[in-house]
Amino acid sequence: MIHPKATLGLLAMLATHAITSHADAAEMLTDPAFESTALAGEWWATPNIELEYRKGELCGSVAGGTEQPWDAIAGINGLSLLEGEHYRLTITASADPAGQMRALVQKAAEPWTAEGEIKRGVSTGRQTMSEAFAASETHAAAQIVFQLGGSDKPWRFCLHEASLLSGQEPASVVAASAVPAIRVNQTAYFPDGPKRATLVRADQTPADWTLVSSTGETVAAGQTRVNGHDASSGLEVQTIDFSDFNVIGDGYRLVVGEETSPPFAISSDAYAALRQDALSYFYKVRSGIEIREDLAGKGYGRPAGHAGVEPNRGDVSVGCLDADTARQIYGEDWGCGYRLDVTGGWYDAGDFGKYVVNGGIAVAQLLGVYERALYDSGGTSPALSDGLVQIPEAGNGIADILDEARWELDFLLAMTVPEGEPHAGMAHHKVHGTGWPSAPLLPNRDREERILHRPSTAATLNLSAAAAQGARLFAKADEAYAERLLAAAIRAYHAAEANPDLFAPYTEGNLGGGDYQDDDVSDEFYWAASELYLTSRDPAWLKRAKASPHWSGPVFFPEGISWRSVAGLARLQLASVPSGLPEPDLRAIHSSVITAADAYLQTQQQEAFGQMYHPAAGFGWGSNHSLIQNMIVVATAFDLTGNPAYLQAVRESMDYLLGRNALGNSYVTGYGTTYSHRQFSYMFAASIDPSYPPVPRGALAGGPNSGLADDYAIKLLADCAPQACYVDDPRSFSTNEIAINWNAPLTWIASFLDDTR
């Protein structure tokens, strides 16, 4: 997603795959069903586990009071693994009372290289779990271990079966041939919008297609247009255009020969639900507050995370990095003598870190949903309403989007360095644990010590920009809060001016959180000055914005707007928020947005799957979010001009996210026939352990990433075409993470599409 996690080996999440047994499969354990008590001596345990071996099971009484999973271990040695060989680990286990188990097939010496892993919560009922894997290297001495620590109270763990088979077939990966050849928007096309699908077909002659209703009746027909080889997908493709058909209904399918598409609807109101689901995601990832199941949905209720209740070690009172670590990563002494209460905010992504630069752009774009509705919907958009989603604040007379944004704005304010301290008024870059915890994990169970990292200029300007935007939008709803936000925004900007080059360093993500390294903050200065001008109308802020190289320079790029590149967001705000800008300036700003939108349309017209995204360097980290950012530019051009070509282009580009892509996969959880649902996440981990909640409906997966920055993707997706560099597996955090700064623009574009239907 946003940052590589170099220590993800600690967090490997391995799911069960169906495989076919190999003829040469061989059992590697001498007594997998525990039938002979004479073999009891093969198993060992740490002193805090008392083993009891009897016919049919091996049990261990695990002492309480441990912190980490590896503080209490039972295991068996005497195994060996061969590089490239395929294995299957199968276990049947139970517990009394419930407990957490981590089973590993690993090297029997440092660095304890894990080859296969099963993480699961176990309880009184027997559970059978299985995992197939291939050894990445040869281990002459290997072992199976069960990590059982991390519980305050004693518990009993029992194994009823433990099997390790060698000579297995590799875990299956969905083959391209298994994906329907006809790629469609699996959710809905607008009746008056473009309706195109992509046919994957090696034959270079046009094919006859039919559109059939849910009853099988042919309702439209035509011939495909041959595109030939598509560079971004690596496929030979043709286009089906059924835009002339506009009858509302469900269960439509396209048919070409023996190929049939997934079902889809033709509907005007498909995006109302997506706006609600995408916005509801944020309540589920709130930190520092109990998540109520009656509001979040069945299975999503949980205690407050990082609220100063054991075993958490934050965020009520968090200190700074120790001097040695600070010197190591900053190259100089840095520390602080204060502690901050930074409870609240949203968990950034799959992990429990909270980052001001990512929170800043995420909350700004969520506020942008409200602001666009305020000026471009005639005041009729549901985005302006109180009661749009189920959150604790619903019914308080303030729009739900503002309530949700306030949860993050308050956290950003809390990250401010206090008066009288060095760098007073600046924002700490981030807060997260000193190490990566073992996953899956609910946030209230995280034992890692939480630490504030050094303030940064980028974080400070994110705080300034987001707070300034919030100040004008809260002015009517809560005047006192709006004044507090504006004062904080001004204070932060001046602090950044006094410290213009305090950058966050690159550490390879090895300190328990992502870096969000950025050594060019000219765009953040431009963004913050622009927001302060839009809120205050003070010419002094306009003067600062105009002094930026971004005022008249290029700000829109094929890669889209991101936390690292916010100048485009500033330009969109200047273009769309009423401000009293001089007419020549406003015309130039509008022209730049329209020119950028036209460029994105040109990209789209060259893409066989209809997306307005294809950077020359390949698909980047979070490409789905980047695509939406480009769509937001085009949507803004529609708001400025009323030109329907821009609206229709946004509608068609949405098809890519909802299934019209190389993999035939909808990247929005819960939408379509085949959709991402196994994203990397500590707490939304049902695909790893069914006792955890699943990834929420309306969550956006990061998407294809040509960079392949995790071991699983590197191993599985080598030489992939850009669109195919994705796997719906929690081990692939570089292609399949979820994040607040991805769901915020998803909420924005869903709201736009629903408001303009």
C-alpha positions in Angstrom: 0.0 0.0 0.0 1.8 3.0 1.3 4.8 1.6 2.9 6.7 -1.7 2.7 6.7 -3.7 5.9 10.1 -5.3 6.0 9.3 -7.4 9.0 6.1 -8.9 7.7 7.6 -12.3 8.3 6.3 -11.9 11.9 2.9 -11.2 10.5 2.5 -13.8 7.7 -1.1 -14.7 7.4 -1.6 -18.0 5.7 -5.0 -19.2 4.6 -6.3 -22.7 3.7 -6.2 -23.7 0.0 -7.8 -26.7 -1.7 -5.2 -29.0 -3.3 -4.9 -32.3 -4.9 -2.9 -35.0 -3.3 0.3 -36.0 -5.0 1.0 -39.7 -5.6 4.3 -39.5 -3.7 2.8 -37.7 -0.6 4.5 -39.0 2.5 3.8 -38.4 6.2 6.7 -36.8 8.0 5.5 -37.3 11.6 5.8 -40.7 13.2 2.5 -40.5 15.1 0.1 -37.9 13.6 -2.9 -39.2 15.4 -1.2 -39.6 18.8 -1.9 -43.4 18.9 1.3 -44.5 20.7 2.2 -43.0 24.1 5.6 -44.5 23.6 6.4 -41.6 21.3 5.6 -38.9 23.8 9.2 -38.0 24.2 9.4 -36.7 20.7 7.5 -33.6 21.8 9.0 -30.8 24.0 7.8 -27.6 25.6 9.0 -24.5 27.3 9.0 -24.7 31.2 5.7 -22.7 31.3 3.8 -25.5 29.5 3.1 -28.9 31.2 2.6 -31.5 28.6 0.3 -34.5 29.0 0.4 -37.2 26.3 -2.4 -39.8 26.1 -3.9 -41.9 23.4 -5.6 -39.7 20.8 -4.3 -36.3 22.0 -1.4 -34.3 23.3 -2.4 -31.5 25.7 -0.5 -28.7 27.4 -1.4 -26.7 30.4 -0.2 -23.2 29.5 0.7 -20.8 32.3 -0.7 -17.3 32.3 1.1 -14.0 32.5 2.9 -14.1 29.1 3.0 -11.2 26.7 4.1 -12.6 23.3 3.0 -15.7 21.4 6.6 -17.1 21.5 6.8 -16.8 25.3 5.2 -20.3 25.6 6.0 -23.0 22.9 5.4 -26.7 22.4 7.1 -28.4 19.4 8.6 -31.4 17.7 12.1 -31.5 16.1 13.8 -34.0 13.7 12.3 -32.7 10.5 13.9 -31.5 7.3 12.6 -29.4 4.4 13.8 -29.2 0.8 13.8 -26.0 -1.2 10.9 -26.0 -3.7 9.2 -29.1 -2.3 5.5 -28.7 -1.5 4.1 -29.6 2.0 0.8 -29.6 3.8 0.4 -29.0 7.5 -2.9 -30.3 9.0 -3.8 -30.0 12.7 -6.9 -30.6 14.7 -6.9 -28.7 18.0 -9.1 -27.5 20.9 -8.7 -25.4 24.0 -10.2 -24.8 27.4 -11.0 -21.9 27.7 -10.4 -20.3 24.4 -6.9 -19.2 23.4 -4.7 -18.1 20.6 -2.5 -20.6 18.7 0.2 -20.0 16.1 1.5 -23.1 14.4 4.8 -22.8 12.4 6.8 -25.2 10.3 10.3 -23.5 10.5 14.0 -23.8 10.6 15.1 -25.2 13.9 17.7 -22.5 14.6 18.1 -18.8 14.2 16.7 -17.0 12.3 13.9 -19.5 12.7 12.7 -19.0 9.1 9.0 -19.8 8.9 7.9 -21.8 5.8 4.3 -22.7 6.7 2.0 -21.1 9.3 -1.5 -21.4 10.7 -2.9 -18.7 13.0 -6.2 -19.4 14.7 -8.2 -18.8 17.9 -9.1 -22.2 19.3 -11.9 -23.1 21.8 -13.6 -26.1 23.3 -14.9 -27.4 20.0 -12.4 -29.3 17.8 -11.1 -27.4 14.8 -9.3 -28.9 11.8 -7.0 -26.5 10.0 -4.7 -27.1 7.0 -2.1 -25.1 5.1 -0.1 -25.9 2.0 3.2 -24.3 1.3 6.5 -24.7 -0.6 9.8 -24.4 1.2 11.8 -21.3 0.2 15.1 -22.9 1.1 16.5 -26.2 2.3 16.5 -26.8 6.1 18.5 -29.8 7.2 17.0 -29.3 10.7 13.4 -28.1 10.8 10.6 -28.3 13.4 6.9 -27.7 14.0 6.2 -25.4 16.9 3.0 -24.2 18.5 3.3 -20.7 20.0 0.8 -20.4 22.8 1.8 -17.4 24.8 0.2 -14.0 25.1 -2.5 -14.8 27.7 -2.9 -13.2 31.1 -4.7 -16.3 32.4 -3.7 -20.0 32.2 -5.4 -22.2 29.7 -5.2 -25.7 28.2 -4.4 -26.5 24.6 -4.9 -29.9 23.0 -3.7 -31.4 19.7 -5.9 -34.3 18.4 -4.0 -34.6 15.1 -0.7 -33.1 13.7 0.3 -34.1 10.2 3.0 -32.8 7.8 2.8 -34.3 4.4 5.6 -33.9 1.8 5.3 -34.2 -1.9 2.1 -32.2 -2.2 0.8 -30.3 -5.2 1.2 -26.6 -4.9 -1.7 -24.6 -3.5 -3.9 -23.6 -6.3 -4.1 -20.1 -7.6 -7.1 -19.1 -9.7 -6.0 -19.5 -13.3 -6.8 -16.9 -15.9 -8.9 -19.5 -17.8 -11.1 -19.8 -14.7 -12.1 -16.1 -15.0 -15.1 -15.4 -17.3 -13.8 -14.2 -20.6 -16.3 -11.4 -20.6 -15.3 -8.7 -18.1 -18.2 -6.5 -16.9 -19.1 -4.1 -14.2 -20.5 -6.7 -11.9 -22.6 -4.2 -9.9 -24.5 -1.9 -12.3 -24.4 0.3 -15.4 -26.4 3.5 -15.5 -29.4 3.5 -17.9 -28.2 6.6 -19.6 -24.5 5.9 -19.3 -21.9 4.0 -21.3 -22.2 0.3 -21.1 -19.2 -1.5 -22.3 -17.6 -4.9 -21.5 -14.2 -6.4 -22.5 -14.0 -9.8 -24.1 -10.7 -11.7 -23.7 -10.3 -13.6 -27.0 -7.3 -14.6 -29.0 -9.2 -14.6 -32.2 -8.8 -11.3 -34.1 -12.1 -11.4 -35.9 -15.2 -9.6 -34.6 -17.6 -11.8 -32.6 -21.3 -11.8 -32.3 -22.7 -11.0 -28.8 -26.1 -11.0 -27.2 -27.4 -9.4 -24.0 -29.9 -11.6 -22.2 -32.2 -10.8 -19.4 -32.6 -12.7 -16.1 -35.1 -15.0 -17.8 -32.8 -15.8 -20.7 -34.5 -13.6 -23.2 -32.3 -11.9 -25.8 -32.8 -8.2 -25.4 -29.9 -6.8 -27.5 -27.3 -8.0 -29.9 -24.3 -6.8 -31.9 -20.7 -7.4 -32.9 -17.5 -6.8 -30.9 -14.8 -4.3 -31.8 -11.4 -5.9 -32.0 -8.8 -4.1 -29.9 -5.9 -6.6 -30.2 -3.2 -6.7 -27.6 -3.8 -4.7 -24.5 -0.5 -3.6 -22.9 -1.7 -3.1 -19.3 -3.4 -6.5 -19.1 -1.2 -8.5 -21.4 -4.3 -9.9 -23.0 -5.9 -10.0 -26.5 -9.2 -8.3 -26.2 -12.3 -7.0 -27.9 -14.9 -4.5 -26.8 -18.7 -5.1 -26.4 -20.7 -1.9 -26.5 -24.3 -2.1 -25.5 -24.8 1.5 -24.5 -28.0 1.9 -26.5 -29.8 -0.5 -24.3 -31.3 1.3 -21.3 -34.0 -0.9 -19.7 -33.6 -1.0 -15.9 -33.4 -4.5 -14.4 -31.3 -7.1 -12.6 -29.6 -10.3 -13.7 -28.5 -9.3 -17.2 -25.7 -11.3 -18.8 -23.6 -10.9 -22.0 -23.1 -14.0 -24.1 -20.5 -14.7 -26.8 -20.5 -18.2 -28.1 -20.1 -20.4 -25.1 -18.8 -17.6 -22.9 -21.2 -15.9 -20.4 -20.5 -12.9 -18.3 -21.2 -12.6 -14.6 -24.6 -11.0 -13.9 -25.1 -7.3 -13.5 -27.8 -4.7 -13.2 -28.8 -1.6 -15.1 -29.8 0.8 -12.4 -29.7 4.5 -11.4 -29.3 4.0 -7.6 -26.4 1.4 -7.2 -24.1 4.0 -5.7 -26.3 5.1 -2.9 -25.4 1.9 -1.0 -21.7 2.2 -1.9 -21.5 5.7 -0.5 -23.0 4.5 2.8 -20.8 1.4 3.0 -17.6 3.2 2.0 -18.3 5.9 4.7 -19.3 3.3 7.3 -15.8 1.8 7.0 -14.4 4.6 9.0 -16.4 3.9 12.2 -15.2 0.3 12.2 -11.5 1.5 12.2 -11.9 4.1 14.9 -9.3 4.0 17.6 -9.9 4.8 21.3 -13.7 4.0 21.3 -15.8 1.0 21.8 -17.2 -0.2 18.5 -20.8 -1.1 19.0 -22.1 -4.1 17.2 -25.6 -2.6 16.9 -24.1 0.2 14.8 -21.1 -1.5 13.1 -22.9 -4.8 12.3 -22.8 -8.3 13.5 -19.2 -9.4 14.3 -17.7 -6.0 14.2 -18.3 -5.0 17.8 -15.1 -4.7 19.9 -13.7 -2.9 22.9 -11.9 0.4 22.5 -8.4 -0.1 21.1 -5.3 1.7 22.5 -7.4 3.4 25.2 -5.0 2.8 28.1 -6.6 -0.5 29.1 -4.3 -3.5 29.5 -2.8 -5.2 27.6 -2.6 -2.0 25.5 0.3 0.3 26.3 -1.1 3.5 24.8 -2.5 5.9 23.5 -3.6 7.8 26.6 -0.1 8.7 27.6 2.5 8.3 24.8 6.1 9.4 25.0 8.8 9.8 22.3 11.4 7.5 20.8 14.3 6.7 23.1 17.5 8.6 22.4 19.4 5.7 20.9 16.7 4.9 18.4 16.1 8.5 17.5 19.8 8.9 16.9 19.8 5.8 14.7 17.0 6.9 12.4 17.5 10.7 12.4 21.2 10.9 12.6 21.0 13.3 15.5 19.8 13.6 19.1 16.1 14.1 19.4 13.6 13.4 22.2 10.9 15.0 24.3 10.2 15.3 28.0 6.4 15.3 27.6 3.7 12.7 27.0 0.6 13.2 24.8 -2.9 11.8 24.9 -3.4 10.8 21.3 -6.4 8.6 21.8 -8.8 8.5 18.9 -8.4 8.9 15.2 -8.5 6.1 12.6 -6.2 3.1 12.3 -4.4 3.9 9.0 -4.6 0.6 7.2 -4.1 -3.1 7.9 -2.0 -2.3 10.9 -2.6 -0.2 14.0 -0.4 2.8 13.1 -1.8 6.3 13.0 0.0 8.6 10.6 -0.7 12.4 10.3 0.2 12.7 6.6 -2.2 9.9 5.7 -4.8 11.0 8.1 -4.6 14.5 6.7 -5.4 13.7 3.1 -8.0 11.1 4.2 -10.0 13.4 6.4 -9.6 16.2 3.8 -11.2 14.1 1.1 -13.9 12.9 3.4 -14.7 16.6 4.2 -14.6 17.1 0.5 -17.5 14.7 0.1 -19.5 17.1 2.3 -18.1 20.2 0.6 -18.9 19.1 -2.9 -22.4 18.2 -1.9 -22.8 21.6 -0.3 -22.0 23.5 -3.5 -22.9 21.1 -6.3 -26.0 19.2 -5.3 -28.3 22.1 -4.6 -28.3 21.1 -1.0 -30.2 17.9 -1.7 -27.4 15.3 -1.4 -27.7 12.7 1.3 -24.1 13.4 2.1 -25.3 16.5 3.9 -27.6 14.6 6.2 -27.5 13.5 9.8 -28.4 9.8 9.8 -26.7 8.7 6.6 -24.8 6.0 8.4 -24.9 4.3 11.8 -22.5 6.0 14.1 -22.8 7.0 17.8 -23.2 10.7 16.9 -26.2 10.1 14.5 -29.1 12.3 15.4 -27.0 15.1 16.9 -28.1 17.6 14.3 -24.7 17.5 12.5 -24.0 15.8 9.2 -22.6 12.3 9.8 -19.6 13.0 7.5 -18.7 15.9 9.7 -19.0 13.8 12.8 -16.8 11.1 11.3 -14.2 13.7 10.2 -14.1 15.2 13.6 -13.0 11.9 15.1 -9.8 12.2 13.0 -9.4 16.0 13.2 -9.3 15.7 17.0 -6.5 13.1 16.7 -4.6 15.4 14.4 -4.9 18.3 16.9 -3.7 15.9 19.7 -0.5 15.2 17.8 0.6 18.8 18.2 3.8 19.6 20.1 2.9 21.6 23.3 3.8 25.2 23.9 7.1 25.8 25.5 8.7 22.8 23.9 11.1 22.6 20.9 9.1 22.7 17.7 6.0 23.9 19.5 3.0 23.9 17.2 4.3 21.3 14.8 2.7 17.9 14.5 4.3 14.6 15.4 4.7 12.5 12.2 3.1 9.4 13.5 2.3 7.1 16.5 2.6 3.3 16.4 4.1 0.4 18.3 7.8 -0.1 18.8 7.5 -3.4 16.9 5.1 -5.3 14.6 2.7 -7.4 16.7 1.8 -10.9 15.7 -1.4 -11.0 13.7 -4.3 -11.5 13.4 -5.1 -9.3 16.3 -7.8 -7.0 17.6 -6.5 -3.5 18.6 -7.5 -3.9 22.2 -5.2 -6.9 22.5 -2.1 -5.2 21.1 0.7 -5.3 23.7 3.3 -3.2 21.8 4.5 -0.1 23.4 3.3 3.0 21.5 5.8 5.7 20.6 5.6 9.2 19.1 8.0 9.9 16.3 9.7 13.2 15.6 7.5 16.1 14.3 7.8 16.7 10.6 7.1 19.6 8.3 4.8 17.4 6.1 2.7 16.3 9.0 2.4 19.8 10.3 1.1 21.1 7.0 -1.3 18.3 6.7 -2.7 19.3 10.1 -2.9 22.9 8.9 -4.7 22.1 5.7 -7.2 19.7 7.1 -7.9 21.9 10.1 -8.4 24.9 7.9 -10.9 23.1 5.7 -12.7 21.7 8.8 -12.9 25.2 10.2 -15.1 26.5 7.4 -17.3 23.4 7.3 -17.9 23.4 11.0 -18.5 27.1 11.2 -22.3 26.7 11.3 -22.5 23.4 13.1 -20.1 24.2 16.0 -18.6 27.7 15.9 -16.3 27.2 18.9 -14.8 24.1 17.4 -14.4 25.9 14.0 -12.5 28.7 15.7 -10.3 26.1 17.5 -9.5 24.4 14.2 -8.6 27.7 12.4 -6.3 28.7 15.3 -4.6 25.4 15.1 -4.3 25.6 11.4 -2.6 29.0 11.5 -0.3 28.0 14.4 0.7 24.9 12.5 1.5 26.7 9.3 3.7 29.2 11.1 5.5 26.4 12.9 6.1 24.7 9.5 7.5 28.0 8.1 9.9 28.1 11.1 10.9 24.5 10.4 10.6 24.0 6.7 12.9 21.0 6.3 12.1 18.7 9.1 11.6 15.5 7.1 10.6 12.0 8.1 13.4 9.6 7.3 13.3 6.3 5.4 13.8 3.3 7.7 12.5 0.4 5.5 9.5 0.0 7.7 11.5 -1.9 10.4 10.3 0.0 13.4 6.8 -1.2 13.8 5.2 1.2 11.3 5.5 2.7 7.9 7.7 5.7 7.2 5.7 8.0 5.0 9.0 9.6 4.0 8.7 12.8 2.0 11.5 15.3 1.5 9.6 17.7 -0.8 7.0 19.7 1.1 6.4 22.5 -1.4 3.1 20.9 -2.3 2.1 20.7 1.3 2.8 24.4 1.8 0.7 25.2 -1.3 -2.1 23.0 0.0 -2.2 24.5 3.5 -1.9 28.1 2.3 -4.8 27.5 -0.2 -7.0 26.0 2.4 -6.3 28.9 4.8 -7.2 31.3 2.1 -10.4 29.5 1.2 -11.5 29.6 4.9 -10.3 33.1 5.9 -10.3 35.0 2.5 -7.2 36.7 4.0 -5.0 38.0 1.1 -1.9 37.1 3.1 -2.7 33.4 2.6 -3.4 33.9 -1.1 0.0 35.6 -1.4 1.7 32.6 0.1 -0.2 30.2 -2.2 0.7 32.3 -5.3 4.4 32.3 -4.2 4.4 28.5 -4.5 5.9 26.9 -7.7 2.7 24.9 -7.8 0.4 27.9 -8.2 0.9 27.9 -12.0 3.0 24.7 -12.4 1.9 21.2 -13.3 0.0 19.4 -10.4 -1.9 16.6 -12.2 0.0 13.5 -13.2 -0.8 10.0 -14.5 -0.1 8.6 -11.0 -2.8 10.7 -9.4 -3.0 12.6 -6.2 -1.6 10.9 -3.1 -0.4 11.7 0.5 3.0 12.4 -1.1 1.6 14.6 -3.8 -1.1 16.9 -2.6 -0.7 19.9 -5.0 -3.4 18.5 -7.2 -5.8 18.4 -4.3 -5.1 22.1 -3.5 -5.8 23.0 -7.1 -9.2 21.1 -7.1 -10.1 23.0 -3.9 -9.3 26.4 -5.4 -11.3 25.5 -8.4 -14.4 24.3 -6.7 -14.8 26.1 -3.4 -16.3 29.7 -3.6 -13.6 32.1 -2.6 -13.6 35.4 -4.3 -10.5 34.7 -6.2 -9.7 37.3 -8.9 -11.3 36.3 -12.1 -8.1 35.8 -14.1 -6.8 33.5 -11.4 -10.0 31.5 -11.3 -10.1 31.1 -15.1 -6.5 29.8 -15.1 -7.3 27.4 -12.3 -10.4 26.1 -14.0 -8.5 25.7 -17.3 -5.8 23.6 -15.6 -8.4 21.2 -14.2 -10.2 20.9 -17.5 -6.9 20.3 -19.4 -6.0 17.6 -16.9 -9.4 16.0 -17.3 -9.0 15.9 -21.0 -5.7 14.2 -20.7 -7.2 11.5 -18.4 -10.0 11.0 -21.0 -7.3 10.5 -23.7 -5.7 7.8 -21.5 -9.1 6.2 -21.0 -9.8 6.1 -24.7 -6.7 4.1 -25.2 -7.5 1.5 -22.6 -9.5 -1.6 -23.5 -10.8 -1.9 -19.9 -12.0 1.8 -19.8 -9.9 3.0 -16.9 -8.3 6.5 -16.9 -5.0 5.2 -15.4 -1.9 3.8 -17.0 1.3 5.4 -15.9 4.4 4.7 -18.0 6.2 3.3 -15.1 3.5 0.7 -14.4 0.8 0.4 -11.8 1.8 1.9 -8.5 1.1 1.0 -4.9 -2.6 1.5 -4.3 -3.3 1.8 -8.0 -7.1 1.6 -7.4 -6.9 4.7 -5.3 -4.8 6.5 -7.9 -7.4 5.7 -10.5 -10.1 7.2 -8.3 -8.1 10.3 -7.8 -7.9 10.8 -11.5 -11.7 10.2 -11.7 -12.1 13.0 -9.1 -10.3 15.4 -11.3 -12.6 14.5 -14.2 -15.6 14.7 -11.9 -14.6 18.2 -10.8 -14.3 19.2 -14.5 -17.9 18.1 -14.9 -18.9 20.2 -11.9 -17.2 23.2 -13.5 -18.5 22.8 -17.0 -21.5 20.6 -17.0 -20.0 18.7 -19.9 -21.7 15.3 -19.9 -18.6 13.7 -21.5 -16.8 14.0 -18.2 -19.7 12.4 -16.2 -19.9 9.5 -18.6 -16.1 9.0 -18.5 -16.2 8.7 -14.7 -19.0 6.3 -14.9 -17.1 4.1 -17.3 -13.9 4.2 -15.3 -15.8 2.9 -12.3 -16.5 -0.3 -14.3 -12.8 -1.2 -14.0 -13.0 -1.2 -10.2 -16.2 -3.3 -10.1 -15.0 -6.1 -12.3 -14.2 -4.9 -15.9 -10.5 -5.6 -15.5 -7.8 -8.2 -16.4 -8.7 -10.4 -13.4 -12.5 -10.1 -13.6 -12.5 -9.1 -10.0 -14.4 -6.3 -8.2 -11.9 -4.5 -5.9 -14.7 -3.3 -3.6 -15.6 -5.9 -1.0 -19.2 -7.0 -1.2 -19.8 -5.6 -4.6 -20.2 -8.0 -7.6 -20.0 -11.7 -8.1 -16.3 -12.1 -7.5 -14.7 -9.5 -5.2 -11.7 -8.9 -3.0 -12.4 -10.1 0.5 -9.1 -11.4 1.9 -7.2 -8.1 2.2 -4.3 -7.7 4.6 -5.6 -6.6 7.9 -4.8 -7.3 11.5 -8.4 -7.2 12.7 -10.5 -7.9 9.6 -9.0 -11.4 9.4 -11.8 -13.9 9.0 -10.0 -15.5 6.0 -7.2 -16.4 8.4 -9.2 -17.1 11.6 -13.0 -17.3 11.4 -13.3 -15.9 14.9 -12.3 -12.5 13.5 -14.6 -10.2 11.5 -14.4 -10.2 7.7 -13.2 -7.3 5.7 -16.2 -4.9 5.7 -18.5 -4.4 2.8 -17.4 -1.2 0.9 -13.7 -1.6 1.6 -11.4 -0.8 -1.4 -8.4 -3.2 -2.0 -5.2 -1.5 -3.0 -5.1 -3.2 -6.3 -2.4 -4.2 -8.9 1.1 -3.0 -8.0 3.8 -3.6 -10.6 6.4 -3.0 -7.8 5.7 -6.3 -6.0 7.0 -5.3 -2.6 6.1 -8.3 -0.5 7.5 -11.8 -0.6 4.3 -13.5 -1.5 3.6 -11.3 -4.5 7.2 -11.5 -5.7 7.0 -15.3 -5.6 3.6 -15.6 -7.1 3.4 -12.7 -9.6 6.8 -12.6 -11.2 6.7 -11.0 -14.7 3.0 -10.1 -14.4 1.4 -7.6 -16.7 0.5 -4.4 -14.8 -3.2 -5.1 -14.4 -2.4 -8.7 -13.3 0.0 -7.8 -10.5 -2.6 -8.5 -7.8 -3.6 -11.4 -5.6 -6.5 -11.4 -3.1 -4.5 -12.9 -0.3 -3.6 -11.3 3.1 0.1 -12.2 2.6 0.3 -9.7 -0.3 0.2 -6.4 1.6 1.7 -4.5 -1.3 -1.3 -5.4 -3.6 -4.1 -6.1 -1.2 -4.1 -3.8 1.8 -7.0 -1.5 2.9 -6.5 2.0 4.0 -8.3 5.2 5.1 -6.8 7.2 2.3 -8.2 4.8 -0.2 -11.7 4.6 1.2 -12.0 8.4 1.5 -11.8 9.0 -2.3 -14.0 5.9 -2.8 -16.6 7.6 -0.7 -16.1 10.8 -2.7 -16.6 9.2 -6.1 -19.5 7.1 -4.9 -21.2 10.2 -3.6 -20.6 12.0 -6.8 -22.0 9.2 -8.9 -25.1 8.9 -6.8 -25.7 12.7 -6.7 -25.4 13.0 -10.5 -27.6 10.0 -11.5 
